[in-house]
Amino acid sequence: MFEVELAQRRKKLLKALKGDPKKLLVLGLGLILVFLIVLYLGPLEGLKQFGLITQKKESARAESLTRPQIDIGVDAYTKDIPSQPSGLTFVYKNITPGNSNVTPTYIQVAYTYNLKPVLVVYTNNDSTTVDWPTWDATMNAIKADGREVWVVVEPDLLGMIRNNKTCGTVGKADIDRFLSTKPSNAHLGLLLSGWNLGDGNQKWSWSPSQEAIEWKACLTSAGGDRIEDVYFDFSDRDQEFRNTYPWPQSRITMWETFAKELSGQLGKKVGIWQIPMGNSQCQNGRRSNIVETWLTSVKLNELSPYVNRLLFGPGVEDSVNAQSWNLSTYTKYDCGLFNQKVTNLYGSVPTPTPTPTPKPKSPPCYFTDSNGNQRGYGDVNADGWIDNTDLGLVMSSNLTVDQKKAADVNGDKLLNVGDLLLMAKYLQNMIGTFPVCPVPTPSP
């Protein structure tokens, strides 16, 4: 019907033009003008001017400012935090037994550079016996600081408990203790290692779905559903160093599927920890293909429904277990790809102003040390000032007699979270002296 009507109108128009040469001339000149304009502006722009085509608007800048929904973190020593790339969200550090004294300084430096601190607390050195003193000291330091800290419980603890089939007994007792002793500003997370993960064809292995179901059962019996965050470790060694480079896509997909299955079973997004940082173009014997596979907009959007953070970097660094780091002194392991990727994906996004570092303060009062010198309470390292370095020493296990006296600012002959809190409040100008200081005698 429409085609017949269109043919009739066309026939009528041609008949009218033949009877009026002037109209035919105007039409011809108009067509020539349109042709010249299109030729001058270019085909696409010219046709757009006359409304003959439309083009979908795209904003490259708007796309570049869209931050991916997965936060990125990296393993970093305290001294290397300032050199991390723009756009990074987390820095993380392993707290090993007896090493909790580094916690206050690490938190402070991370926040100074607008980064969130993650502390991986090794509570047992790969056994099922928890090192509670290290755990308690770390939690006390976090509480004393008062700012948010993300905590990952010993990476292998729950895996060993699951293998021993004691999730409902030993696992529950440990999780109860972790939850009852963590401060409110600590975001507690458990690490669920995919030790039994395979493609399901080996006799020893489980599929990603089976592994996720088994972890759900263990966590349920242990009361682990009360834990805020869940992580699993992807790999703790570079592929080429372990003669597995490059990982086939099927192996990478297996871990991605495990993340999806685990998230589905637990009803929350999961974090992936200890991801190797090498790349295929860095010919250094430490190549890995995960950074270039995962740090793209397409892949991050694909993972974002079930992954909330990716933490890159190794667990250890020594002559035997060399791994990729993102540090200026270890550029031979990475060749800069990670920094480039993070900056391109996240660096253009505006970030909040960093939290200022409290200024050092003079001690409010002094005592006579074992050498007959005047020494300030709170000045643990005897440099004449109280600062975050002193806070980091309060819980240390190898202090001298004079250092212990300087750190005991509440005068109870013990070094604990009470002293940390008082020193932190003093630096923040919330108090003007310490309980150990003598009360001034009023003038008559």
C-alpha positions in Angstrom: 0.0 0.0 0.0 2.8 2.4 1.0 4.8 1.6 -2.1 1.9 2.3 -4.4 1.2 5.7 -2.8 4.9 6.6 -3.0 5.0 5.8 -6.7 1.9 7.9 -7.4 3.5 10.9 -5.6 6.7 10.5 -7.5 4.8 10.4 -10.8 2.8 13.5 -9.9 6.1 15.5 -8.9 7.8 14.6 -12.2 4.8 15.7 -14.2 4.7 19.1 -12.4 8.4 19.7 -13.0 8.1 19.0 -16.7 5.4 21.6 -17.0 7.4 24.3 -15.2 11.1 24.6 -16.3 11.8 27.2 -13.6 11.1 24.7 -10.8 13.3 22.1 -12.5 16.1 24.6 -12.7 15.8 25.5 -8.9 15.8 21.8 -8.0 18.9 21.2 -10.1 20.8 24.1 -8.5 19.8 22.9 -5.1 21.2 19.5 -5.7 24.4 21.0 -7.0 24.7 23.1 -3.8 24.2 20.2 -1.5 26.9 18.2 -3.4 29.4 21.1 -3.1 28.7 21.5 0.7 29.1 17.7 1.3 32.3 17.8 -0.7 33.7 20.7 1.3 32.8 19.4 4.8 33.5 15.8 4.1 30.9 13.1 3.5 30.0 12.4 7.1 29.9 15.9 8.4 28.1 17.2 5.3 25.4 14.6 5.4 25.0 15.3 9.2 24.4 19.0 8.5 21.5 18.2 6.3 20.0 15.6 8.7 20.5 12.8 6.2 22.4 10.7 8.8 22.8 10.7 12.5 25.9 9.6 14.5 26.0 8.3 18.0 27.8 10.7 20.4 30.7 9.3 22.3 32.7 11.0 25.0 36.2 9.6 25.4 36.8 11.8 28.4 33.7 10.6 30.1 34.7 7.0 29.5 38.2 7.7 30.9 36.8 9.2 34.1 34.6 6.1 34.7 36.3 4.3 37.5 36.1 0.5 37.3 34.1 -1.1 40.2 37.0 -3.2 41.4 39.6 -1.7 43.7 43.3 -2.4 43.1 46.0 -2.9 45.7 49.6 -3.8 45.8 52.1 -5.2 48.3 54.4 -2.4 49.4 57.0 -1.7 52.1 56.4 1.4 54.1 59.2 3.3 52.5 57.8 2.5 49.0 54.2 3.7 49.6 54.9 7.2 48.2 56.0 5.9 44.8 52.8 3.9 44.1 50.8 4.9 41.0 47.9 7.4 41.0 44.5 5.7 41.3 45.6 2.8 43.5 43.2 2.1 46.4 45.0 -0.3 48.7 48.6 -1.1 49.9 49.1 -4.2 51.9 51.7 -5.6 54.2 52.3 -9.0 55.8 52.4 -8.9 59.6 54.5 -11.9 60.7 54.8 -13.3 64.3 56.4 -10.7 66.6 56.4 -8.0 64.0 53.2 -6.1 64.9 55.1 -3.0 66.0 55.2 -1.9 62.4 51.4 -1.5 62.3 51.0 2.1 63.5 53.5 3.6 61.1 52.2 1.6 58.2 48.7 2.8 58.8 49.8 6.4 59.1 52.0 6.4 56.0 49.2 4.7 53.9 46.7 7.4 54.9 49.2 10.2 54.4 49.3 9.2 50.7 45.5 8.6 50.5 45.8 4.8 50.4 43.9 2.3 52.5 46.0 -0.1 54.5 45.5 -3.9 54.3 47.3 -6.0 56.9 47.7 -9.7 56.2 48.2 -11.1 59.7 50.2 -14.3 59.8 49.0 -15.7 63.1 50.5 -19.2 63.0 53.2 -19.7 60.4 51.3 -22.4 58.5 49.9 -24.4 61.5 46.6 -24.6 63.2 47.9 -23.0 66.4 47.2 -19.3 66.4 49.8 -16.8 67.6 47.4 -14.8 69.7 50.0 -12.3 71.0 50.8 -11.1 67.5 47.1 -10.9 66.7 46.2 -9.0 69.8 49.1 -6.6 69.5 48.0 -5.8 65.9 44.4 -5.3 66.8 45.4 -3.0 69.7 47.5 -0.9 67.3 44.5 -0.6 64.9 42.2 0.4 67.7 44.6 3.0 68.9 44.9 4.6 65.5 41.1 4.7 65.1 41.0 4.8 61.2 39.7 2.0 59.0 42.1 -0.9 58.4 41.4 -4.0 56.3 42.6 -7.2 57.9 43.2 -10.6 56.3 43.5 -13.5 58.8 46.5 -15.9 58.3 46.3 -17.2 54.7 46.6 -20.9 55.4 44.9 -21.2 58.8 41.4 -22.0 57.7 42.6 -24.2 54.9 44.4 -26.4 57.3 41.4 -26.5 59.6 39.2 -27.5 56.7 41.6 -30.3 55.7 41.6 -31.5 59.3 37.8 -31.5 59.2 37.6 -29.3 62.3 35.7 -26.3 60.9 32.9 -26.7 63.5 35.2 -27.0 66.5 38.7 -25.5 66.1 37.5 -23.2 63.3 34.5 -21.9 65.3 36.6 -21.2 68.4 39.2 -19.3 66.3 36.6 -17.2 64.5 34.8 -16.4 67.7 38.1 -15.2 69.1 38.9 -13.1 66.0 35.5 -11.4 66.1 35.5 -10.7 69.8 38.9 -9.1 69.8 38.9 -7.1 66.6 38.1 -3.3 67.0 35.2 -1.7 65.3 37.4 0.1 62.8 38.9 -3.2 61.5 37.3 -4.8 58.4 37.9 -8.5 59.1 38.5 -10.9 56.2 39.2 -14.6 55.9 41.4 -16.2 53.2 39.9 -19.3 51.6 42.7 -21.0 49.6 41.6 -23.0 46.5 44.1 -25.9 47.3 41.8 -28.6 45.9 40.9 -26.6 42.8 41.3 -28.2 39.4 39.3 -28.8 36.3 37.5 -31.7 38.0 39.1 -34.4 35.8 42.0 -35.2 38.2 41.3 -37.7 40.9 42.5 -35.3 43.6 40.8 -32.1 42.4 37.4 -30.5 42.6 35.8 -28.2 40.1 35.4 -24.5 41.0 31.7 -25.2 41.9 32.7 -28.1 44.2 35.4 -26.1 45.9 33.1 -23.2 46.6 30.4 -25.5 48.0 33.0 -27.1 50.4 34.1 -23.7 51.6 30.5 -22.6 52.2 30.0 -25.7 54.3 33.2 -25.1 56.4 32.3 -21.4 56.9 28.8 -22.2 57.9 29.8 -24.6 60.6 32.5 -22.3 61.8 30.3 -19.2 62.0 32.4 -17.6 59.3 29.3 -16.0 57.7 29.8 -13.2 60.3 33.1 -12.2 58.7 32.8 -9.1 56.5 35.3 -10.0 53.7 36.4 -13.1 51.9 39.6 -13.5 49.9 41.5 -16.3 48.1 45.1 -16.5 47.0 45.6 -16.7 43.2 49.2 -17.7 43.1 52.2 -16.7 45.2 55.0 -17.2 42.6 55.7 -15.9 39.1 54.7 -18.3 36.4 58.0 -18.4 34.5 60.0 -18.9 37.7 57.9 -22.0 38.4 58.0 -23.2 34.7 54.3 -22.6 34.2 54.5 -19.6 31.8 52.3 -18.7 30.1 49.1 -19.8 31.9 46.6 -21.0 29.3 43.3 -19.1 29.2 41.6 -22.2 30.6 43.6 -22.0 33.8 42.9 -18.3 34.2 39.2 -19.0 33.5 39.2 -21.7 36.2 40.1 -19.1 38.8 37.7 -16.6 37.5 35.0 -19.2 37.7 36.0 -20.0 41.3 35.6 -16.4 42.2 32.1 -16.4 40.6 31.1 -19.6 42.3 32.5 -18.6 45.7 30.7 -15.3 45.5 27.4 -17.0 44.6 27.7 -19.5 47.5 28.6 -16.9 50.1 26.3 -14.1 48.9 29.1 -11.5 48.8 31.9 -10.3 46.5 35.3 -11.7 47.0 38.8 -10.3 46.9 41.8 -12.0 45.2 45.2 -11.7 46.9 48.8 -12.3 46.0 48.5 -12.0 42.2 51.8 -12.2 40.3 52.8 -8.9 38.6 55.1 -9.9 35.7 54.1 -9.5 32.0 54.8 -11.1 28.7 57.0 -8.2 27.3 59.4 -8.1 30.2 62.2 -10.5 29.3 63.6 -11.1 32.8 62.8 -14.7 33.7 59.8 -13.6 35.9 57.0 -13.4 33.3 53.4 -13.8 34.2 50.3 -13.0 32.1 47.8 -12.0 34.7 48.3 -8.2 34.8 47.8 -7.8 31.1 44.8 -10.2 31.1 42.9 -8.7 34.1 43.8 -5.0 34.1 41.6 -4.0 31.2 38.3 -2.2 31.3 36.5 -5.1 29.6 37.8 -7.7 32.0 37.3 -5.6 35.1 33.7 -5.0 34.2 33.3 -8.7 33.6 34.7 -9.6 37.0 33.0 -6.7 39.0 29.7 -8.5 39.7 31.5 -11.0 42.0 35.0 -9.5 42.7 35.5 -6.3 44.8 39.3 -6.0 45.0 42.5 -7.3 43.4 45.7 -7.3 45.5 48.8 -7.7 43.4 52.3 -8.7 44.6 54.1 -11.5 46.5 54.1 -12.9 50.0 57.8 -13.0 50.4 61.0 -11.9 48.5 64.2 -13.8 48.9 66.9 -15.4 46.7 65.0 -18.7 46.6 61.4 -17.5 46.0 61.9 -14.4 43.9 58.6 -12.8 42.7 57.3 -9.7 41.0 57.1 -6.5 43.1 55.9 -3.1 42.2 58.8 -1.2 43.8 61.4 1.0 42.3 64.2 -1.3 43.5 62.5 -4.3 41.7 61.7 -2.8 38.3 63.6 -5.7 36.7 60.6 -7.9 37.7 57.8 -5.8 36.3 59.2 -3.3 33.7 56.5 -0.8 34.7 53.4 -2.5 33.2 51.4 -2.5 36.4 51.9 1.2 37.1 51.0 2.0 33.5 47.8 -0.1 33.6 46.6 1.3 37.0 47.3 4.9 35.9 45.5 4.5 32.6 42.5 2.9 34.3 42.2 4.8 37.5 44.7 7.7 37.5 42.5 10.3 35.9 39.8 9.9 38.6 40.0 12.8 41.2 40.9 11.5 44.6 40.2 13.1 48.1 42.8 15.2 49.9 45.2 13.0 51.9 44.9 12.9 55.7 47.6 15.1 57.1 50.4 13.5 59.2 50.3 14.7 62.9 53.2 17.0 63.6 55.9 15.8 66.1 55.4 17.2 69.6 57.7 17.8 72.5 57.2 15.5 75.5 54.9 16.9 78.2 57.2 15.8 81.1 60.6 14.0 81.6 62.3 11.4 83.8 65.9 10.7 84.6 67.1 7.6 82.6 69.7 5.0 83.7 72.5 7.2 82.4 71.4 10.2 84.4 70.0 12.0 81.4 66.6 13.7 81.1 64.3 11.8 78.8 60.7 12.6 77.7 57.8 10.3 78.4 56.4 9.2 75.0 59.8 9.7 73.3 60.6 6.0 73.0 63.4 6.4 70.5 65.0 9.3 72.4 65.2 11.8 69.4 63.6 14.6 71.5 60.1 14.3 69.9 57.0 12.2 70.1 55.7 11.1 66.7 54.4 8.0 64.8 57.7 6.3 65.0 57.4 6.2 68.8 53.9 4.8 68.5 55.3 2.0 66.4 57.7 1.1 69.1 55.4 0.9 72.1 54.4 -2.8 71.5 57.8 -3.9 70.5 59.2 -6.9 72.4 62.9 -5.8 72.4 62.8 -2.5 74.2 65.4 -1.4 76.7 64.6 -0.6 80.3 64.6 3.2 79.5 62.5 2.7 76.3 59.9 0.8 78.3 59.7 3.5 80.9 59.4 6.2 78.2 56.6 4.2 76.6 54.7 3.6 79.8 52.8 7.0 79.6 50.0 5.9 81.9 52.4 4.7 84.7 50.9 1.3 85.2 54.3 -0.5 84.6 52.7 -2.3 81.6 52.9 -1.6 77.8 49.6 -2.1 76.2 46.9 -0.4 74.1 46.3 2.1 76.8 49.7 3.7 76.3 49.1 3.6 72.5 45.8 5.4 72.8 47.2 8.1 75.1 50.2 8.8 72.8 47.9 8.9 69.7 45.5 11.4 71.5 48.5 13.5 72.5 49.7 13.8 68.9 46.1 14.7 67.8 46.0 17.4 70.5 43.1 15.7 72.2 45.0 15.7 75.6 47.8 17.9 76.8 49.7 15.6 79.1 50.0 12.0 80.3 48.8 10.4 83.5 52.4 9.5 84.4 53.3 13.2 84.5 53.2 14.9 87.9 50.3 17.2 88.5 51.5 20.8 88.9 51.3 22.2 92.4 49.0 25.3 92.4 50.7 28.5 93.3 49.7 29.9 96.7 
